[in-house]
Amino acid sequence: MVQNLITFALKNRMMVLLAAVLLFVWGFNSIKDNPIDAIPDLSENQVIVFTEWMGRSPQLMEDQITYPLVSNLQGIPRIKNIRGTSMFGMSFVYVIFEDDVDIYWARTRVLERLNYAQRLLPPGITPSLGPDGTGVGHIFWYHLDAPKLDLGEQRALQDWYVKFALQTVKGVAEVASYGGFEKQYQIVLDPVKLQFYKVSLMDVMNKVKANNNDVGGRKFEMSDMAYVIRGLGYIKSKEDVESIALAQYNGIPVRVKDVGSVQMGGDLRLGTLDANGEGEVVGGIVVMRYGQNADEVIKAVKAKIKDVEKGLPEGVTIKASYDRSGLIEAAIETVKGKLIEEIIVVCLVVLVFLFHWRSALSIIIQIPITIAISFILLNAFGMSSNLMSLTGIALAIGVIVDNGIIMSENSYRQLSEWQNNNHPEKN
């Protein structure tokens, strides 16, 4: 088999050279298309189902949320395993699929089964899917540098402007906000006044919720003109909350301000963000979508940040807290430099020991062609150019050169024996 292959290659040299050129061109294009990252993505092919039920104990979350979801999600095809975690007020279910399953097909299957499983959950509880990212998807962290704004204003700016703008970048699955205070209206009730006016806590909650709403009316026609009637009732200030009627006492409306006070405050925080020990800041985490090119996504995010900064208030800038592109570029440049050094050393060694440029060329030409073919295979198997894969290619160059040297030395030996046997007079 090997002898026939060698004979075919010798008799069809132009065809072999053309095939080598085509493979090299194909591989060169594959290098440009191959995603670049610093570290390989070894995370499992999973879909995360998140359910929130605030104020409930972990045991209640396990019994009422996690167990029904895990039981009903087991029937999805091509699942390897399902893991459930329950904690205070939150439930996480990790649906792990086989490695060759398309992640978006898996998410669709999970979403279909959730529509059926939701009927087993408590009323008002809606499970949701996590972002379509991976364990190494946190590619860029940033924070706002806004010395003139308080933490509540910075968080509002992050949540309602910066976050939405960065989520439009191609390849970004989610932008998670952290730090600062989420502004909210807080009603501080007086239990004695509630008892005096015979108003319960649930009455206050229901009335406030019902009064924070817009309602639509019918069309009113007058003088050949049609007017659409609407009831505008959304809360816009503390005074609107204070004026909400809860009940009546001896024919007099009881309002929120009669049983308590309204103030602006921040939501309950479970952590803070500090920048270099200089104080609290507000920022975000950019999560890359599954299977994207980390280097290209980071560049696109940085370009978008420059556009976003044009619309920020005066004195507010966005600074990078963690940027993986530096690690990616350093890793790629290191491996690339070692590859070039190795190729140069190999060329010199081959030329010195063989002392025949055509033989050396036949060995050296294998290196770029083999590297190009390696990237074709990397794309075929969905692998990125990272520190591990490029180091493997660099180590394989030695094997490639060894094979070439062995074949050249064997050819010299075979030619020498042939000359000694057939033309002894030339010796």
C-alpha positions as CSV (number, residue, x, y, z in Angstrom):
1,M,0.0,0.0,0.0
2,V,2.8,2.4,1.0
3,Q,4.9,1.4,-2.0
4,N,1.9,2.0,-4.4
5,L,1.3,5.4,-2.8
6,I,4.9,6.4,-3.2
7,T,4.9,5.2,-6.8
8,F,1.8,7.1,-7.6
9,A,3.3,10.3,-6.1
10,L,6.5,10.0,-8.1
11,K,4.6,9.4,-11.3
12,N,2.2,12.3,-10.7
13,R,4.4,15.0,-9.3
14,M,2.4,17.9,-10.6
15,M,-0.8,16.5,-9.2
16,V,0.8,16.1,-5.8
17,L,2.2,19.6,-5.9
18,L,-1.2,21.0,-6.9
19,A,-2.9,19.2,-4.0
20,A,-0.3,20.5,-1.6
21,V,-0.8,24.1,-2.8
22,L,-4.6,23.7,-2.5
23,L,-4.3,22.4,1.0
24,F,-2.0,25.2,2.0
25,V,-4.4,27.8,0.6
26,W,-7.4,26.2,2.3
27,G,-5.5,26.0,5.5
28,F,-4.4,29.6,5.3
29,N,-8.0,30.7,4.9
30,S,-8.9,28.4,7.9
31,I,-6.4,30.3,10.0
32,K,-8.3,33.5,9.5
33,D,-11.7,31.8,10.2
34,N,-10.5,29.9,13.3
35,P,-11.7,31.5,16.6
36,I,-9.0,32.8,18.9
37,D,-8.9,32.5,22.7
38,A,-6.3,32.3,25.4
39,I,-7.6,29.1,27.0
40,P,-9.6,26.1,25.6
41,D,-13.3,25.8,26.5
42,L,-13.6,22.6,28.4
43,S,-17.0,23.3,29.9
44,E,-19.8,20.9,29.5
45,N,-22.6,21.3,26.9
46,Q,-25.3,22.5,29.3
47,V,-28.4,24.6,29.6
48,I,-29.1,26.3,32.9
49,V,-32.7,26.8,34.2
50,F,-33.0,29.5,36.8
51,T,-36.0,30.0,39.0
52,E,-36.5,32.7,41.7
53,W,-38.9,32.6,44.6
54,M,-37.7,35.1,47.1
55,G,-38.0,34.5,50.8
56,R,-38.4,30.7,50.6
57,S,-36.1,28.3,52.4
58,P,-33.7,26.0,50.5
59,Q,-35.8,22.9,51.5
60,L,-39.0,24.5,50.2
61,M,-37.2,25.5,47.0
62,E,-36.0,21.9,46.6
63,D,-39.5,20.4,47.2
64,Q,-41.6,22.9,45.2
65,I,-39.2,24.0,42.4
66,T,-36.1,21.9,41.9
67,Y,-37.6,18.4,42.2
68,P,-40.5,19.0,39.8
69,L,-38.2,20.6,37.2
70,V,-35.6,17.8,37.4
71,S,-38.3,15.1,37.2
72,N,-39.9,16.6,34.1
73,L,-36.7,17.6,32.3
74,Q,-35.3,14.0,32.3
75,G,-37.3,13.0,29.3
76,I,-35.5,15.3,26.9
77,P,-33.5,13.3,24.2
78,R,-29.7,13.2,24.2
79,I,-29.2,14.2,27.9
80,K,-26.2,13.0,29.8
81,N,-27.1,14.2,33.2
82,I,-29.3,16.7,35.2
83,R,-28.1,18.4,38.3
84,G,-30.2,20.5,40.6
85,T,-29.1,23.1,43.3
86,S,-31.4,24.8,45.7
87,M,-30.5,27.8,47.9
88,F,-32.4,30.5,49.7
89,G,-34.9,32.0,47.3
90,M,-33.3,30.5,44.1
91,S,-33.2,27.2,42.2
92,F,-30.7,26.2,39.6
93,V,-31.1,23.1,37.3
94,Y,-28.2,22.2,35.0
95,V,-29.3,20.1,32.0
96,I,-26.1,18.6,30.5
97,F,-26.3,17.3,26.9
98,E,-24.0,15.1,24.9
99,D,-21.0,16.9,23.5
100,D,-22.1,16.8,19.8
101,V,-25.5,18.3,20.5
102,D,-26.1,21.8,19.1
103,I,-26.6,24.2,22.0
104,Y,-29.5,26.1,20.5
105,W,-31.3,22.8,19.7
106,A,-30.8,21.9,23.3
107,R,-32.2,25.2,24.5
108,T,-35.2,24.8,22.4
109,R,-35.9,21.4,23.7
110,V,-35.5,22.6,27.3
111,L,-37.8,25.5,26.7
112,E,-40.5,23.2,25.2
113,R,-40.4,21.0,28.3
114,L,-40.5,24.0,30.6
115,N,-43.8,25.0,29.1
116,Y,-45.2,21.7,30.3
117,A,-43.4,21.6,33.7
118,Q,-44.5,25.1,34.7
119,R,-48.0,23.8,35.6
120,L,-46.5,21.8,38.4
121,L,-44.9,24.9,40.0
122,P,-46.5,27.3,42.5
123,P,-48.7,30.1,40.9
124,G,-46.7,33.1,39.6
125,I,-43.4,31.2,39.4
126,T,-41.8,31.3,36.0
127,P,-38.5,29.5,35.3
128,S,-36.1,31.1,32.8
129,L,-33.1,29.9,30.8
130,G,-29.6,31.2,31.6
131,P,-27.5,33.0,28.9
132,D,-26.1,30.9,26.1
133,G,-22.6,31.3,27.3
134,T,-20.0,28.9,28.7
135,G,-17.8,28.7,31.8
136,V,-15.1,30.8,30.1
137,G,-17.5,33.3,28.6
138,H,-16.6,36.2,30.9
139,I,-14.3,37.9,28.5
140,F,-14.5,41.6,29.5
141,W,-15.3,43.4,32.8
142,Y,-15.6,47.2,33.1
143,H,-16.7,49.8,35.6
144,L,-17.9,53.4,35.4
145,D,-15.6,56.2,36.4
146,A,-18.1,58.8,37.6
147,P,-16.9,60.9,40.5
148,K,-19.8,63.3,40.3
149,L,-22.6,60.7,40.4
150,D,-23.7,58.7,43.4
151,L,-23.9,54.9,43.3
152,G,-27.6,54.9,42.6
153,E,-27.3,57.2,39.6
154,Q,-24.3,55.2,38.3
155,R,-26.3,51.9,38.6
156,A,-29.3,53.5,36.8
157,L,-26.9,54.7,34.0
158,Q,-25.4,51.2,33.7
159,D,-28.8,49.4,33.7
160,W,-30.7,51.7,31.3
161,Y,-28.0,52.9,28.9
162,V,-24.6,51.2,28.9
163,K,-26.0,47.6,29.4
164,F,-28.5,47.8,26.6
165,A,-26.0,49.3,24.2
166,L,-23.4,46.6,24.8
167,Q,-26.0,43.8,24.5
168,T,-26.4,44.7,20.8
169,V,-22.8,43.8,20.0
170,K,-22.5,40.7,17.9
171,G,-21.4,37.6,19.9
172,V,-22.5,39.0,23.3
173,A,-24.9,36.8,25.2
174,E,-25.4,38.9,28.3
175,V,-24.2,42.0,30.1
176,A,-24.5,41.4,33.9
177,S,-24.6,44.6,36.1
178,Y,-23.0,44.7,39.5
179,G,-22.3,47.2,42.2
180,G,-24.1,50.3,43.3
181,F,-27.7,50.6,44.4
182,E,-30.8,49.7,42.4
183,K,-33.2,52.6,43.0
184,Q,-36.7,51.8,44.4
185,Y,-39.6,53.4,46.2
186,Q,-39.7,52.1,49.8
187,I,-42.8,52.3,51.9
188,V,-42.1,52.3,55.7
189,L,-45.3,51.4,57.4
190,D,-46.3,52.1,61.0
191,P,-48.0,49.0,62.5
192,V,-50.0,51.0,65.0
193,K,-51.5,53.2,62.2
194,L,-52.3,50.1,60.2
195,Q,-54.2,48.6,63.1
196,F,-56.0,51.9,63.8
197,Y,-57.2,52.2,60.3
198,K,-57.8,48.4,60.0
199,V,-55.5,48.1,56.9
200,S,-53.5,45.0,56.4
201,L,-50.0,44.7,54.8
202,M,-51.5,42.8,51.9
203,D,-54.0,45.6,51.3
204,V,-51.1,48.1,51.0
205,M,-49.2,45.8,48.6
206,N,-52.3,45.1,46.4
207,K,-53.4,48.8,46.3
208,V,-50.0,50.1,45.4
209,K,-49.6,47.5,42.7
210,A,-53.1,48.2,41.3
211,N,-52.6,51.9,41.2
212,N,-49.2,51.7,39.3
213,N,-50.8,51.1,35.9
214,D,-52.1,52.7,32.7
215,V,-55.6,51.7,31.5
216,G,-57.2,52.1,28.1
217,G,-60.7,53.5,27.4
218,R,-62.9,53.7,24.4
219,K,-62.8,56.2,21.5
220,F,-64.7,59.5,22.0
221,E,-66.0,61.3,19.0
222,M,-66.9,65.0,19.0
223,S,-67.1,67.5,16.1
224,D,-65.8,65.1,13.5
225,M,-62.8,64.4,15.7
226,A,-62.0,61.1,17.5
227,Y,-60.2,61.1,20.9
228,V,-58.7,58.1,22.5
229,I,-59.3,58.1,26.2
230,R,-56.6,56.7,28.5
231,G,-56.2,56.6,32.2
232,L,-52.6,57.5,33.1
233,G,-51.6,56.0,36.5
234,Y,-48.0,55.1,36.4
235,I,-46.0,56.3,39.5
236,K,-43.5,59.0,38.7
237,S,-42.6,60.4,42.1
238,K,-42.8,59.8,45.9
239,E,-45.9,62.0,46.1
240,D,-47.8,59.7,43.7
241,V,-47.1,56.8,46.0
242,E,-48.1,58.8,49.1
243,S,-51.5,59.7,47.5
244,I,-52.6,56.2,46.7
245,A,-55.8,55.4,48.6
246,L,-55.9,52.2,50.6
247,A,-59.3,52.2,52.3
248,Q,-61.8,54.6,53.9
249,Y,-62.3,55.5,57.5
250,N,-65.5,57.2,58.5
251,G,-65.9,58.3,54.9
252,I,-62.4,59.7,54.6
253,P,-59.9,58.1,52.3
254,V,-56.9,56.5,54.0
255,R,-53.8,57.1,51.9
256,V,-50.3,55.6,52.1
257,K,-48.9,58.7,53.8
258,D,-51.5,58.2,56.6
259,V,-50.1,54.8,57.6
260,G,-46.4,55.3,56.8
261,S,-43.7,57.2,54.9
262,V,-42.3,56.9,51.4
263,Q,-38.6,57.2,50.6
264,M,-36.2,56.6,47.8
265,G,-33.7,53.8,48.6
266,G,-31.7,50.9,47.2
267,D,-32.6,47.3,46.8
268,L,-31.0,44.7,49.2
269,R,-27.4,44.1,48.2
270,L,-25.6,40.8,48.5
271,G,-22.2,42.2,47.6
272,T,-20.2,45.3,46.6
273,L,-17.6,46.1,43.9
274,D,-14.4,47.9,44.8
275,A,-11.9,49.3,42.4
276,N,-8.2,49.0,43.5
277,G,-9.2,49.8,47.1
278,E,-10.3,53.3,46.2
279,G,-14.0,52.9,46.8
280,E,-17.1,51.4,45.4
281,V,-17.9,51.5,41.7
282,V,-20.6,50.3,39.3
283,G,-19.8,48.1,36.3
284,G,-20.7,45.1,34.2
285,I,-19.6,41.7,33.0
286,V,-19.7,41.0,29.3
287,V,-20.5,37.3,28.6
288,M,-19.6,35.9,25.2
289,R,-22.0,33.8,23.3
290,Y,-21.3,30.1,22.8
291,G,-18.8,29.3,20.0
292,Q,-17.8,32.9,19.2
293,N,-14.4,34.3,18.6
294,A,-13.3,35.9,21.9
295,D,-10.8,38.2,20.3
296,E,-13.2,39.6,17.8
297,V,-16.0,40.0,20.4
298,I,-13.7,42.0,22.7
299,K,-12.6,44.3,19.9
300,A,-16.3,44.9,19.0
301,V,-17.2,45.6,22.6
302,K,-14.3,48.1,22.9
303,A,-15.5,49.8,19.7
304,K,-19.0,50.0,21.0
305,I,-17.8,51.5,24.4
306,K,-16.2,54.3,22.5
307,D,-19.6,55.1,20.9
308,V,-21.4,54.7,24.2
309,E,-19.0,57.2,26.0
310,K,-20.2,59.9,23.6
311,G,-23.6,59.8,25.2
312,L,-22.6,59.6,28.8
313,P,-22.9,62.6,31.2
314,E,-19.9,65.0,31.4
315,G,-17.0,63.5,33.4
316,V,-18.2,59.9,33.1
317,T,-16.0,57.3,31.4
318,I,-15.8,53.6,31.1
319,K,-12.7,51.8,32.2
320,A,-11.7,48.2,31.7
321,S,-11.4,46.1,34.9
322,Y,-10.6,42.8,33.2
323,D,-9.7,42.4,29.5
324,R,-8.9,38.9,28.2
325,S,-7.6,40.3,24.9
326,G,-4.3,41.1,26.5
327,L,-3.9,37.5,27.6
328,I,-5.0,36.2,24.2
329,E,-2.6,38.4,22.3
330,A,0.3,37.6,24.6
331,A,-0.4,33.8,24.4
332,I,-0.7,33.9,20.6
333,E,2.4,36.0,20.1
334,T,4.4,33.8,22.4
335,V,3.4,30.6,20.6
336,K,3.8,32.3,17.2
337,G,7.3,33.5,18.1
338,K,8.3,30.0,19.3
339,L,6.9,28.5,16.0
340,I,9.0,30.9,13.9
341,E,12.1,30.3,16.1
342,E,11.6,26.5,15.8
343,I,11.2,26.7,12.0
344,I,14.4,28.7,11.6
345,V,16.4,26.3,13.9
346,V,15.0,23.3,12.0
347,C,16.0,24.9,8.7
348,L,19.5,25.5,9.9
349,V,19.9,22.1,11.4
350,V,18.7,20.4,8.2
351,L,20.9,22.4,6.0
352,V,24.0,21.8,8.1
353,F,23.6,18.1,8.5
354,L,22.3,17.2,5.0
355,F,24.3,20.0,3.3
356,H,21.9,19.7,0.3
357,W,19.4,22.4,-0.3
358,R,16.9,20.3,-2.3
359,S,16.8,17.7,0.4
360,A,16.4,20.4,3.1
361,L,13.7,22.1,1.1
362,S,11.7,18.9,0.8
363,I,11.7,18.7,4.6
364,I,11.2,22.4,5.4
365,I,8.2,22.7,3.0
366,Q,6.3,20.2,5.1
367,I,6.2,22.5,8.0
368,P,3.9,25.3,6.7
369,I,1.7,22.8,4.8
370,T,1.2,20.6,7.9
371,I,0.4,23.7,10.1
372,A,-2.1,24.9,7.5
373,I,-3.8,21.4,7.4
374,S,-3.9,21.5,11.3
375,F,-6.1,24.5,11.2
376,I,-8.4,22.8,8.7
377,L,-8.9,20.0,11.3
378,L,-9.3,22.5,14.1
379,N,-12.2,24.2,12.3
380,A,-13.7,20.8,11.4
381,F,-13.8,19.7,15.1
382,G,-14.9,23.1,16.4
383,M,-11.7,23.9,18.3
384,S,-10.2,27.3,18.8
385,S,-6.7,28.6,18.5
386,N,-5.5,28.7,22.1
387,L,-2.5,28.2,24.2
388,M,-3.0,24.4,24.3
389,S,-3.8,23.7,20.6
390,L,-1.0,26.0,19.3
391,T,1.5,24.5,21.7
392,G,0.5,21.0,20.4
393,I,1.2,22.2,16.9
394,A,4.6,23.6,17.9
395,L,5.5,20.3,19.5
396,A,4.4,18.3,16.5
397,I,6.8,20.2,14.2
398,G,9.7,18.2,15.7
399,V,7.9,14.9,14.7
400,I,7.3,16.3,11.2
401,V,10.9,17.2,10.8
402,D,12.1,13.9,12.2
403,N,10.0,12.0,9.7
404,G,11.3,14.1,6.8
405,I,14.9,13.6,7.9
406,I,14.4,9.8,8.3
407,M,12.9,9.6,4.8
408,S,15.6,11.7,3.3
409,E,18.4,9.6,5.0
410,N,16.7,6.4,3.9
411,S,16.5,7.7,0.3
412,Y,20.2,8.5,0.4
413,R,21.0,5.0,1.7
414,Q,18.9,3.3,-0.9
415,L,20.4,5.4,-3.7
416,S,23.9,4.6,-2.4
417,E,23.2,0.8,-2.3
418,W,21.8,1.0,-5.8
419,Q,24.8,2.8,-7.1
420,N,27.2,0.3,-5.4
421,N,25.3,-2.7,-6.8
422,N,24.8,-1.5,-10.3
423,H,27.7,0.8,-11.0
424,P,30.7,-0.4,-8.9
425,E,33.2,1.1,-11.3
426,K,32.1,4.6,-10.3
427,N,33.3,4.0,-6.8
